Amino acid sequence: MTTDSVPVIAAKTPGTNTPTTYRAPSTKRTLGTKSTRGTKSTRGWLLFLGLLLIAANLRASITAVGPVLGGIRDSLQLSALTASVLISIPLVAFAIVSPATPWIARRLGIERALGVSLAVLAMAIVVRSLPWLPGLWIGTALLGAAIAVINVALPSLVKRDYPARIGQVTGLYSAVQSATAAVAAGIAVPLAGVAQEGWRLSLGVWAGLALIALAVFAPQLRRRTRASLAAAHQTTASTQGAPDAAVRHRSPWGSALAWQVTLFMGLQSTVFYSLITWLPSIEQAAGIPAATAGFHQFLFNGVAIAGSLTCAAVIHRWRDQRPIAIAATALLTVAVTGVLVAPALTGVWVCFGGVGGGAAIVLALSLFGLRTGHHDQAARLSGMAQCLGYVLAATGPIGIGLLHDLTGGWGIPLGAILVVLAAQFVAGTLASRARVIGTTSVH
C-alpha cells in the first residue's frame, strides 16, 4: 500500500471488514497541507530553540565556580587539593553516568531523558547553594549526573534530527554554551560581592536558566522517540541495498577509531577544565586582581564563541578534519605557553586559548556523528567517549592542584598541561581522519 501527501480518512463499512476510503476535496487538501507544514515548522523552531537553551546549561554552573573558588575555600577552609576535587566531582559524575545514558534514552526517549535531566539540574544547583556543607557536595554530584545525560543525549538528538548539518548545529549550540559559560564566569565575582558568602548566590542563580530551558523544551516531552537498534539495523540494510541481510552497527568499544575519538575528547576536556579551574588562581598568584582574573575567564569563554562558529562553518567543507584539530591544539599551546612565560599578558593569551578551546569542543562533539552511521551508534560512541574522556578529564584539575601543593608554584603544573596538549595533537590528528566506524552484515 502506498500513500501520497493527500489526507485520507479510512473507515469500515458497517457490517463488513472492507474499509471505505474518503478523500478530502482538493481545496481542503491544500489548506490542510499548509497547516501541517506550518505546525511542523513551529515545532521545528521550538525544538531548535529548546536545544540551544539546553546547551546553555552545559557549562554555566561549572564555569561560575572558578572565579569564586577562593571565596569558597576561605569560607569553608578548603585546601587547594580539596577545592580541585570539588571541581572534578561533575567530571567523575560524567564518567559514571555517561555509559548508562543510551540505555536511559531508549527507556524514556531522548526528549524525556533531556527533560528529566533539566529538572534534576535545577534542583541540584539549588541544593549546592544551600548553607549546608553536605549540600555542596551532594548538589555538585547531582549536577554532574544531570549534565552527563544531556552531554550524551544532545549529540544523538542532533544526529537524528539534523543529519546533514551536524557540524553547523553542533557549532551553534556550542557557541551558546560558550556564551553562557562566559557570562557565568564574568558575573560570578560581582554577584558574590553583594552579600556575605555571596558565592552561594553566584552559583545558585543558574537554576533559573535550567527551568527556562525546561519550559521551552516542554512541548517536546509529549514525544517519546527511542533509539532503537532494530530500526537502525533495518534502516542501514535498506539504504545499502541489502534487504536480506541484518545489519549490525559495530560497537565503538571494539573500534580503534572510536578510541581515538575518546582520547581526543578526554584530552581537550582535561585542558579546558584545568584552565577554567586554576587560571584565576594562577593570575592572582602573579599579582592580578581577582576581578580582572574573573574578566579574563569571561573573555576566555566569550572568545570561544568565535572558535565554535568558525569550526562549525568549515567542518563540513572537508571530509578530513585534521586541519581543525591541528589548529585548535596549536592555539591552546600558544595560550598555555604565554601564561607560563608572561602571565601579565594573560588577557591576550586567553584569546588564543578561547578560540582553540571553542574549536576543539565543537570538533570533539561533531566527531560523535561524523564518525558513525546512525544516531544510536552516535549515542553509544558519545557515551563511551564521555565516560572514559571525563575519567581522564577529572584528573586534570586534581593533578594540577596536587602539583601546585607539592611545588608551591604554577610553573610545573602549566608544563604538565603542555604535555597533555602534545598528546591531544596526536589523538586529534588520528580521530579527525575521514573514516567511519563500520557495520557488520549478518545473514
Residue pairs with C-beta under 8 A, 6 or more apart in sequence:
5 33
6 23
6 24
6 29
7 23
7 24
7 28
7 29
7 32
7 33
8 21
8 22
8 23
9 21
9 22
9 23
9 24
10 19
10 20
10 21
10 22
11 19
11 20
11 22
12 18
12 19
12 20
13 19
13 20
23 29
24 32
43 219
46 216
46 219
46 220
47 161
47 220
49 216
50 213
50 216
50 217
50 220
51 154
51 157
51 158
51 169
51 173
51 217
52 172
52 173
52 176
53 176
53 209
53 212
53 213
53 216
53 217
54 114
54 118
54 150
54 154
54 173
54 213
54 217
55 154
55 173
55 174
55 176
55 177
56 176
56 177
56 179
56 180
56 209
56 213
57 118
57 121
57 147
57 150
57 180
57 206
57 209
57 210
57 213
58 147
58 150
58 151
58 177
59 177
59 178
59 180
59 181
59 184
59 301
60 180
60 181
60 183
60 184
60 206
60 209
61 121
61 125
61 143
61 147
61 184
61 203
61 206
62 87
62 90
62 143
62 147
62 181
62 273
62 276
63 181
63 182
63 184
63 185
63 276
63 297
63 301
64 184
64 185
64 188
64 202
64 203
64 206
65 72
65 86
65 87
65 188
65 203
65 277
66 87
66 185
66 188
66 276
66 277
66 278
66 279
66 280
66 297
67 185
67 188
67 189
67 192
67 280
67 290
67 293
67 294
67 297
68 188
68 189
68 192
68 199
68 202
68 203
69 83
69 87
69 277
69 280
69 281
70 280
70 281
70 284
70 290
71 192
71 197
71 198
71 199
72 78
72 83
72 86
72 199
73 79
73 80
73 83
75 197
75 199
76 133
76 136
78 86
79 405
80 281
80 401
80 404
80 405
81 398
81 401
81 402
81 405
83 401
84 277
84 278
84 397
84 398
84 400
84 401
84 402
85 398
86 136
86 137
86 140
87 273
87 277
87 397
88 273
88 394
88 395
88 396
88 397
88 398
89 137
89 140
89 141
89 144
90 140
90 141
90 143
90 144
90 147
91 144
91 269
91 273
91 390
91 391
91 393
91 394
91 397
92 144
92 390
92 391
92 394
93 141
93 142
93 143
93 144
93 145
93 147
93 148
94 144
94 147
94 148
94 151
94 386
94 387
94 390
94 393
94 394
95 148
95 386
95 387
95 388
95 389
95 390
95 391
95 394
96 145
96 148
96 387
97 144
97 145
97 148
97 149
98 148
98 151
98 152
98 382
98 383
98 384
98 386
98 387
98 390
99 383
99 384
99 387
100 383
101 113
101 148
101 149
101 151
101 152
101 153
101 379
101 382
101 383
102 152
102 156
102 227
102 376
102 379
102 380
102 382
102 383
104 113
104 149
104 153
105 113
105 152
105 153
105 156
105 226
105 227
105 379
106 226
106 227
106 228
107 226
108 116
108 224
109 223
109 224
109 225
109 226
110 153
110 156
110 157
110 160
110 225
110 226
110 227
111 157
111 217
111 220
111 221
111 223
111 224
111 225
112 221
112 224
113 149
113 153
114 149
114 150
114 153
114 154
114 157
114 217
114 220
115 214
115 217
115 218
115 220
115 221
116 149
117 146
117 147
117 149
117 150
117 153
118 146
118 150
118 210
118 211
118 213
118 214
118 217
119 210
119 214
120 142
120 145
120 146
121 142
121 143
121 146
121 147
121 150
121 207
121 210
122 207
122 208
122 210
122 211
122 214
123 142
123 207
124 139
124 140
124 141
124 142
124 143
124 145
124 146
125 139
125 143
125 203
125 204
125 206
125 207
125 210
126 139
126 204
126 207
127 135
127 138
127 139
127 142
128 135
128 136
128 138
128 139
128 140
128 143
128 203
128 204
129 135
129 139
129 200
129 201
129 203
129 204
129 207
130 139
130 200
131 197
131 200
148 386
148 390
151 382
151 386
152 379
152 382
152 383
152 386
153 379
154 173
155 170
155 365
155 368
155 369
155 378
155 379
155 382
156 227
156 368
156 375
156 376
156 378
156 379
156 382
157 375
158 166
158 169
158 170
158 173
158 369
159 166
159 368
159 369
159 372
159 374
159 375
159 378
159 379
160 225
160 227
160 375
162 168
162 169
163 369
163 375
165 316
166 316
166 366
166 369
166 370
167 311
167 312
167 315
167 316
167 362
167 366
167 370
168 312
168 313
168 315
168 316
169 312
170 312
170 362
170 365
170 366
170 369
171 308
171 309
171 311
171 312
171 313
171 315
171 362
171 366
172 308
172 309
172 312
174 308
174 312
174 358
174 361
174 362
174 365
175 305
175 308
175 309
175 312
175 358
177 308
177 361
178 301
178 302
178 304
178 305
178 307
178 308
178 354
178 358
178 361
179 301
179 302
179 305
180 209
181 301
181 304
182 297
182 298
182 299
182 300
182 301
182 302
182 304
182 305
183 298
184 206
184 301
185 276
185 294
185 297
185 298
185 300
185 301
186 294
186 295
186 297
186 298
186 302
187 202
188 199
188 202
188 294
188 297
189 202
189 290
189 291
189 294
190 291
191 198
191 201
191 202
191 205
192 198
192 199
192 201
192 202
194 201
195 201
227 375
227 376
227 379
228 376
229 249
229 376
232 249
232 374
232 375
232 376
232 377
233 246
233 247
233 248
233 249
234 247
235 374
236 247
236 249
236 373
236 374
236 439
237 243
237 245
237 246
237 247
240 247
242 441
244 443
245 441
245 442
245 443
246 441
246 442
246 443
247 439
247 440
247 441
247 442
248 439
248 440
248 441
248 442
249 372
249 373
249 374
249 376
249 377
249 437
249 439
249 440
250 377
250 437
250 438
250 439
250 440
251 380
252 258
252 372
252 377
252 380
252 381
252 384
252 385
252 437
253 384
255 437
255 438
257 371
257 431
257 433
257 435
257 436
257 437
258 371
258 381
258 384
258 385
258 437
260 427
260 430
260 431
261 364
261 367
261 368
261 371
261 381
261 385
261 431
262 384
262 385
262 388
262 389
263 389
263 392
263 423
263 427
263 431
264 325
264 363
264 364
264 367
264 424
264 427
264 428
264 430
264 431
264 432
265 364
265 367
265 385
265 386
265 389
266 385
266 388
266 389
266 390
266 391
266 392
266 393
267 389
267 392
267 420
267 421
267 423
267 424
267 427
267 428
268 328
268 357
268 360
268 361
268 364
268 424
268 428
269 361
269 364
269 389
269 390
269 392
269 393
269 396
270 392
270 393
270 395
270 396
270 420
271 332
271 336
271 357
271 360
271 396
271 417
271 420
271 421
271 424
272 357
272 360
272 361
272 393
273 393
273 396
273 397
274 396
274 397
274 399
274 400
274 417
274 420
275 300
275 336
275 353
275 357
275 417
276 297
276 300
276 301
277 396
277 397
277 400
277 401
278 397
278 400
278 401
278 404
278 410
278 413
279 293
279 296
279 297
279 300
279 339
279 346
279 350
280 290
280 293
280 294
280 296
280 297
282 339
282 343
282 346
282 410
282 414
283 292
283 293
283 296
283 343
283 346
284 290
284 293
285 409
285 410
286 343
286 344
286 346
288 296
288 343
288 344
288 346
292 347
293 346
296 346
296 347
296 350
297 350
299 347
299 350
299 351
299 354
300 350
300 353
300 354
300 357
301 354
302 354
303 350
303 351
303 354
303 355
303 358
304 354
304 355
304 357
304 358
304 361
305 358
306 354
306 355
306 358
307 328
307 331
307 354
307 355
307 356
307 357
307 358
307 359
307 360
307 362
308 358
308 359
308 361
308 362
309 358
310 355
310 358
310 359
311 324
311 328
311 358
311 359
311 362
311 363
311 366
312 362
314 324
315 321
315 324
315 362
315 363
315 366
315 370
318 434
319 434
320 432
320 433
320 434
321 363
321 366
321 367
321 370
321 432
321 434
322 428
322 429
322 432
322 433
324 359
324 363
324 432
325 360
325 363
325 425
325 428
325 429
325 431
325 432
326 425
326 428
326 429
327 356
327 359
328 356
328 357
328 359
328 360
328 363
328 428
329 356
329 360
329 421
329 424
329 425
329 428
330 356
331 352
331 353
331 355
331 356
331 359
332 352
332 353
332 356
332 357
332 360
332 421
332 424
333 356
333 418
333 421
334 349
334 352
334 353
334 356
335 349
335 350
335 352
335 353
335 356
336 349
336 353
336 414
336 417
336 418
336 421
337 418
338 345
338 346
338 348
338 349
338 352
339 346
339 349
339 414
340 410
340 411
340 414
340 415
340 418
342 349
360 424
360 428
363 428
363 432
364 385
367 431
367 432
368 378
368 381
368 382
368 385
369 375
369 378
370 436
371 381
371 431
371 435
371 436
371 437
372 378
372 381
372 436
372 437
373 436
373 437
373 438
373 439
377 437
381 437
396 420
399 413
399 416
400 413
400 416
400 417
403 412
403 413
403 416
404 410
404 413
407 413
